[in-house]
Amino acid sequence: MLPHALLRNDSLLGDFTRGSEGDSMPEAIEAKDALEDLILQETQACDQLTEYMEYWQAQLQRRSFLVRLEFTTPWNPAGITTTQIKTNHRKVADMLTERLRRLGGELHQHNIQASKLKDDTAYIWTSKAWNLIHQTIGGFDERKERKRSARAKAKKRSNGDHNENPLMLEGKRRKLPLEDTLYYLPGFRTLIPPSTPKARIHARKLSLEMRAELGDAAPPVWWSWRTRKFLLLPYNLVCVPALLAAGYFALTRRKRVLGLTLTSLKSIGQFMYTHIYEPTKAIIDEIFFRHNVPHIDREALEMSRESLRKMLKSYFDEKFPNLPEQQRTEMANKMDMKAVSEEYSDLVNYAVTNTLRGDIPRLALIRMQFVEKEMLSMMDAVEMLLDKNEVNMQFTATVPALVLLYFSYYLLKLLIRRLTGRSSRTALSAKMRKEILRLDRLLNLKDYDDVKIQPHVRLGRLLSEEKLASKELNPVDMGRAVVIVHRLRKHLKERAGEVEPDEYEAISTDLKEILGELGPVTVRQQLAIIRRMRLSYGLFSYK
């Protein structure tokens, strides 16, 4: 919407009924009246086309219920299964686009030529033209809200002396407040019908011309807001009972639902603690603090070895007294079990006698001590191997959890973007590059349009720089440029939070310069601005 400061500027109210000087008052009034008529005619046509778009939007939703989120705007007919409906939808959308292009171009051209009006007045009408196009091309939610407020305002006017549309008055000239004038120029359907006979005939003529141009794409005569509500009845019959059933289940089984919720949250917390927190803490301790928690008692291992040495030394001293002391000590320190195994094999032949004598139990205890020592040694070797590969194992343990978290985050982000209609920065950059390419192509094609080649200049030679420098877009091409810039602003506004404030402000200023809102520009200057934008901003460059 327009700034409230402009709407309350009393000095501008007189600019619509009198000029800046006494001799320019008739020209100002004539320019204002012509512009009012132009906006009125084109707004009525665009409003009726918008109503047609709502009709085909409902038709598409009836046949594509599962993808109805795609149809938030009339520019995305994805998921359509019927060829005829898709064709009609696109036909109405193209016609609406052309109407808006012509409206934007003619309004822009009118403001350029209306040099006798003050700059502030021209700025108000130019801003209103951009706002009109934005409101009509944009989504329907904001326009529906404005319809409700306009209905209340119209009802209030019906109780007073404002039963007629001031823009429809014939043969009357009265000073209109600026707010009232702008009130009748929005892009939504006018709630107060034409009151004069001539105005009603003109509106009827526009409707018939539009129906003839659309042909089969025009909706039936019985189409109205009651019909649109009736067509949504099947969806309400499905969605409303489902929501009521879900609410009833949640209320009647509160404890069960609460228990399932708490159990799920507890399981998720345990999963995060086991697969994310503990491995991460172990990795940090291993890399930075070397906090290794031992899994075996090394003192027990040394005690087991020392006990085995003492048992072997006592056995060797008793069985092999003829061997030198040094040799018996060396065999005990090496924990050589060869002599014990051979002796044990010989004694088993007379197991009962040797058991009663105590030889076999003694050798069995030595062998058990050896087995205990080997088990502890094996556990120590395994622990050393684990210590060397602790980081690798912890990373391996976290990979499945991290992959699961990544895909969960990706699906959640995709769902949010699907519901909100937002896109990623990469998709935003692709959209911005696509639109700036369209604008560049439009300006390049019009750079040499309508330039007469001199007789002495052959085809392919460089044309006159003066002619090129003075080249400007005609109203229709300017309208196309307005629509493209509108899309650029819309894409930029969708992800304004992810763009730097300075970059956002700079891009907005460049777009204003392209449309000539900051001063007249030629096609050559517009191309230079586009080239500067591609070199200066990352949104318009390929990475």
N, C-alpha and C positions, 0 to 999 in steps of 0.2 A: 504494500500500500504506500501512498504518498506520505511524506513526513507531515506530522500534524502542524508544524510551524508554517508550512506552505498553505495548509488549509485555513489557518487562522490569520493569514496575512491580509489585513484590510486594504493595504495599498494596491493589492493585485485585483481586488474585486472590481474596481473601476476599469481595469484594462480590458474587460470583456464588453463593456458598454461605451467606453470612450478611449481614445488613443492617448499616447503620451503628450500629444499636442492637439490643439483644436482642429487643425486641418487634416489630421490623420484619423479622426474619430470614425468617419464612414468606412474607411478601409479596414480598420480594426474590427468594426461590427460585422462587416461583410466576411472577413476572414474567419471570425468566430462562428458565424452562422453556417458558413459552408463546411467548416470542420465539424460542427455539431451534426449536420445532416449526414456527412460522410460516416461519422462514427455510429450514428443511429442505424443507418441502413446496413452497414457491415456487421454491427453487433447483433442485429436481429437475425441476419443470415447465419452468423456463427453460432448464435444461441440455438437456432433450430437444428443446425447440424450437430451440435453437442447433444441435443435431445435424441437425435437419430443414433448417435454413437452409443448413448445409454441403452437404446433399444437393442442394437446389435450386441452390446456387451452382455445384456441379459440372455440373448439367444445363445451366445457362446457359453455362458455359464451353465445353461441348461444341459448342454451337450458335453461339457468338460468340467464336471463338478470336482473331480479330484485335483485339477490344476487351476482352480478358480483364483488362487493367489496370483497367477500370472496376469490376470486381467485387472490390475489396478489402474492402468492407463490405457487409452485406446491405441497405443502404438506398439503393443506387443501381442499379436494374435497367435502366440505359440500354443501348441496342444490342440489346435482346431482339427476336428476330424471330418467335417463336412466341407467339401470344396466350394459349394455355392455360398455358404455362409462366410467362409473365409474371403471369397471374392467381394461380396457385398461389404463386409467389414473394411477391407482395404480400400474399396471405392469411396466409401463415406469418409474414411480417414484422409485419403488423398485430397478429396474436395475440401475438407475442413482446413487442411494445411495450406492449400492454395488461397483460400479465403483469407487466412491469417497473414500469409505472405503479402498479398495485395494490400490488406489493411495496414500492415506495418510499413510497407514501402510508401504508400500514398500519404500516410500521416507524417512520415519522416520528410518526404519531399515537400509537403505543405509547410512544415516548419522551417525548412531551408528557404523557401521562397517568401514566406511571410516576414520580410525584413522590417516592415513597419511596426510590427508588434515588439514589445520589449522582450529582452532575453529571458527574464523571469517567467513571463507569460508563456513564451514558446517552450521553456523548460518544463513547465507544468503540463502542457499538452503532450510534449514528447514523452515525459515520464508516464503519463496516463496511457499513451499508446503501448509502451513496453509492458506496463502493468496489465493492460487489457489482454495482450497476447499471452503473457505469463499465466493469467488466471484461466484463459480458455484452453491453452495447451496443457497446462499442469493437471494435477489430480483433481478429483471431484470432491474430496472431503472438505477442503477449505471453501469451495464454492457452495457446498451444501450449508455450511455454517453461515456464510454470508446470505444465503437465501432465507434462512430462518430470521436473521436480524433484519433483512430487508422486508420480510413479511410483517414483522412487528412494526417497522417504521411505516410501511404502507397502510397498515390498519390505523395507525395513529393519524396519518394524513387524511384518511377517508373521513375522519370525524371533524376535520377542519375545512379549510378552503383550498386544499391542494388535491382535488380529485382528478385533475387532469395532469397528464405528463407534460411538463413545461417544454420539453423538446418537440412535442407534437403540436404545439400551439400554432395556429395559422392566423395571419393577419394581426398578431399581437406582438408587442415588444415590451417586455418588462424586465427589470433588473433582477437577475437570479443570484442568490448567494452561491458562492463557489462550491460549498459542500453539497448543495442541492444539485448543481450542475454536474458535478463529478459522480453524484449518486446514481444518475441515470446513464452512466457510461461504463458500467462494469461488464465483465465477460460472462455473467450468468443471465439466465432468462428473466426478462423484465416481468415483474409481478403485476404491475398496473397495466392493463391492456390499453391499446390506443383508443382514445375517446372521440376524436374527430372522425367524421366519415372518410375524409381523404386519407387519413393515417391508417384506418382499418383497411381501406382498399389497397394501399401500398403494401401493408403487411401480408394481405392475402395474395397479392401479386408475387411477392418474394417467395411465399410458400409454394405456389403453383410452379414457378420457374425452377425452384429447387427440386421438386418432385419430378418434373419433366427431365431434368438433368441427371438425376440419380436413377430413374427408371425402376427396375425391379429391386434395387437396393433401398428404395424408400420404404419405411415401415407402413403398416396398414393404418387406416384412419382412426381405428379404435384405440390406437396406442396412447396411453396417458399414464400419469403417476399411479393411478389405481391399478392399471394393468401391470405395471412394473412390480408393484407390491404383491399382486396376485401370482405372478410368475415365480416369486421367491417362496411361495407357500410350500412346494415340495421340499425345499431345503430346510425350512423351518419345521416341517413335520418330521424330518429325520434328526436334525441337530438338537432341537429343543427337548424331545423325549430322552435322547441320549444324555444330555446334560442333567436333566432331572433325575434319571436313573443313577448316574454317577454320584450326584449329590446325596440321594437317598441312601445309597450303599455306604458312603462315607459317614453319614450321620448315624445310621443304625448299627454300624460295626466300627465304632470309633476306637475301641480298645484293640481290635484286630489290626486295623489300619495303622494305629499308633505303634503297636508292637512290630509290625512288619517294617515300618519306617525306621524305628530304633535299631532293629536287627540289621537292616541294610546299612545304616550309617556306621554301626559298630564293625561290621564286616569290612566295609570300605576303609575305616580307620586302621583295622588290624592289617589289612593288605598293604596299605601305605607304609605302616610301621615296619612290617617284615621285609617288604621288597624294595623299599626306597630308603627309609631312615637308617636301618641297621647296616645295609651294605655301604651306604654313603659315609656313615660314621667310621666304619672299618677302613675304608679307603683313605679317609683323611688321617686317621690315626697311623696307618701304615706309611703314608707318604711324609707327613710332617712331624709326627711325634714318636713313631716306632713303638707304639703301644701294642705289643703282641701278647695276647693272653695264652699262656702255655696250657696244653691239653694233657700233659703227662708230668709226673713228679720225677724230676731228674735225680733228686736225692735217693728216692726209692730204687732207681736204676743203679746208682753207684753202690748202694747197700747190697743189692742183689748180687752184683759182680764181686764185691768184697767177700760176701758169705760163701760164694762158690769157690773162690780162691782158697779160703781157709779150709773148706771141706776137702778140696783136692789135695792140699798140702798135707793134711792129716792122713788122708788115705795113702798118698805116695810114701810118707815116712814109715807107715806101718807095713805096707806091702813090698816096697822096694828099698829096704835099708841098705843094700849094697851099693846103690847109686850114689854119686856124689851129692852133697847138700845143694850145691849151686844148680845142678841139673834138675833136682826135684823142685827147687824154688822156681826155676825157669818154666818148667812144665805147668806148675800151678798158676803162675802169672799169665801164661798163655791160655789157661783154661782148656787144656788139651784133654778131650774126652775119649781119645782112642784107646788108652789102656783101660779105662773104666768100661767101655763098651765090650772089649774083648773079655775082660774078667766076668762081666755080667752074662755074656753068652755061655761061658764055660760053667758058671754056677747054676744056670737054669736047668742043666741036665740032671742035677740032683737038687731039685727045687725044695723038697720038704726038709732035707737035712740042712741045706744052706740057709733056709729060712729060719729054722730053729736056732742055728748058730748065729744068725743076725747079719750075715754077709749080704744076702739079697736085699733086705730092707735098707741097709746102708747105701748100697749102690742105687736103689730106686729113689731114695731121697736126694742123692747127688744129681741123678738125671732130672728129677722134678725141678731142682733148683736151676739147672741148666736151661730147662724149658722156660721157666719164669724169666730168666735173664734174656733169652732170645725174644720172648714176646715184648718185654719192655724195650729192647733195642730196636725191634721192628716198629713199635709205636713211635719211638723217638725219630726214626728215619722218615716215617710218614709225616710227622709234625714238621720236620725240617723242609720236606717237599711242599707242604701246605704253606709254610711261611714264605717260601720263594715265589709261590703262585697265588698269594692271597689277593693281590690287586686284580689279577686276571679273573679269578673266580668271582669276586664281588662285582666286577663290571659285567660278567656274564649273567650274574643273578639279577642285575638291574635292567638288562636289555629288554626282556619281555614286558616288564612293568612300564618302562619308558615308552616302548612301542604302543602299548595299550593306552597310556595316557595321551600320547600324541594323536592317535586316531580318535580318541574320545574328544579331545580338544578340537580336532579338525571337524568332526561331525557336529559338535555343538556350535562351532562358529558358522558352519554351513547352514545349520538350521536357523540360527539367528539372522543371518544374511537373507535367508529365504523368506523369513517372516517379515523382516523390516525392509527388504528391498535394497539393502546396501551391498556394496561390492568391495573387493579388496583394492589396495593401492595399485596393484598391477592391472587389474581390470579397469580401474579408473583412468590410469595412464593410457591404456589401449583405447578407451572411449574418447578421451581428450584428443589423442593423436588422430583418430578417425574423423572427428568433427573438424579439427583444424585443417585436415587434408581436404575435406569438402569445401571449406571456406577458401582455402588456397586455390583449389581448382576453379571455383566460381570466379574469383578475382582474376586469375590468370586468363580465363576465357574471355572476360569482359575488358581486359586491359587493351585489346586491339579492336573491340567491337565498335561498329559505327564510325570508324576512322576512314576517311576517304583517302585513297592512295593518289598522290599527285601523278600527272601524266609522265613526268620524267623519272619517276621512281619505279623500278622494276619490282616484280613480285619476289619477295624474299629479302629485299634490301631493308635497311633500318628505317623505320618510320620517323616522322617528325617528333622531336622531343617535346616541342611545345604542345602539340596535339595530345601526346600521351600524358603530359603533365596536367593538362586541363581536363582529362577524362574522369568522370564520376559515374557512379552506378545510377541506373534508371530506377524508378519506383519499384518495379517488380523484382529486380535483382537485389535492391536494398531490402525488400521484404524477405527474400530468401536468406540474406545475410543476417537479418534480425532473428529469424527462426534458428539458424545455426548457432548464433551467439547465445540465444536463449538456452539451447541444449548445453552449451559449454558451461554457462552459469549454473544450470541445474545440476550437472555432473559435479561441478566444483563444490556446490553447496552441500551435496550429499555427504562428502568426506571432508568438510571444512576443518574438523577437529584434527585430522592427520596431516594437514598442510600448515607450514609455518605461517604465522600471521603476516609477516612482511611479504612472503611470496604470494599469499592469498590477496593481499591488498594490491600488489603489483600486477597480478594477472587481471584483477577486476578493473584496474585503471587502463590496462592495455585493451581490454574488451570495450570499454567506453570509448577509447580513442578510435577503435576500428569502426564503431557505429557513428562516429562524428559527434558524440555527446559533449566532448570537450572542445569542439571546434571543427570546421569543415575539413575534410580530408579527401584526397584523390585516391584512385585505385593504386597508383604507385606507392603512395604513403601507406596504404593498408597492407600491401604486400611486404613493405619494409617492416611494419609492426609485427606481422606474422613471422617473418624471418628472425626478428629479434626475440620473439617469444620462444621459438624453437631452440635458439642458442642459449637462452638465459634460464629456462625452467626445466627441471628434470621430468615433469609430467608430460612434456611434449617431445622428449628425446628417447631414442631407443637405447636400451641397456643390454 
